Amino acid sequence: MKGKELKKVVKKSRVPNMPGIYLIFEKKNGKSNLVYVGRAGTLMNNGEFKRQGLNERITNRQSGLPRFKFFGHHLKRCDALNFRWFVTFTDYIRVIPSKAECDIMQAYFNEHGFLPKWNSSI
């Protein structure tokens, strides 16, 4: 996968450039497993967000690599990667992305006793 292809998929999928969380699932041998929980949007003390929204975050970098290279590397070892994203902060919904991310990570940890394999820490 090339960077322009990833950006086209994100654009075609209408991933908004808003604060929220995203989940990445790895499909392998007919099973789908959550491998990463991420967030987009950092809330500053003045109530404004800095950094990227969802579409920019998904196409940026992970583990020091451009995301298209990171995902391409992992696609060699599985059948597919599936993404789900959720806008968590609007005029009507006001969940800070880092809280939503922590809540999902806590639920995953409670069920499995460890974090999703691409999340190195929380």
Summary of the structure (lengths in Angstrom):
residues: 122
radius of gyration: 14.6
end to end distance: 28.4
largest distance: 47.0
contacts: 334
relative contact order: 0.22
helix: 33%
strand: 30%
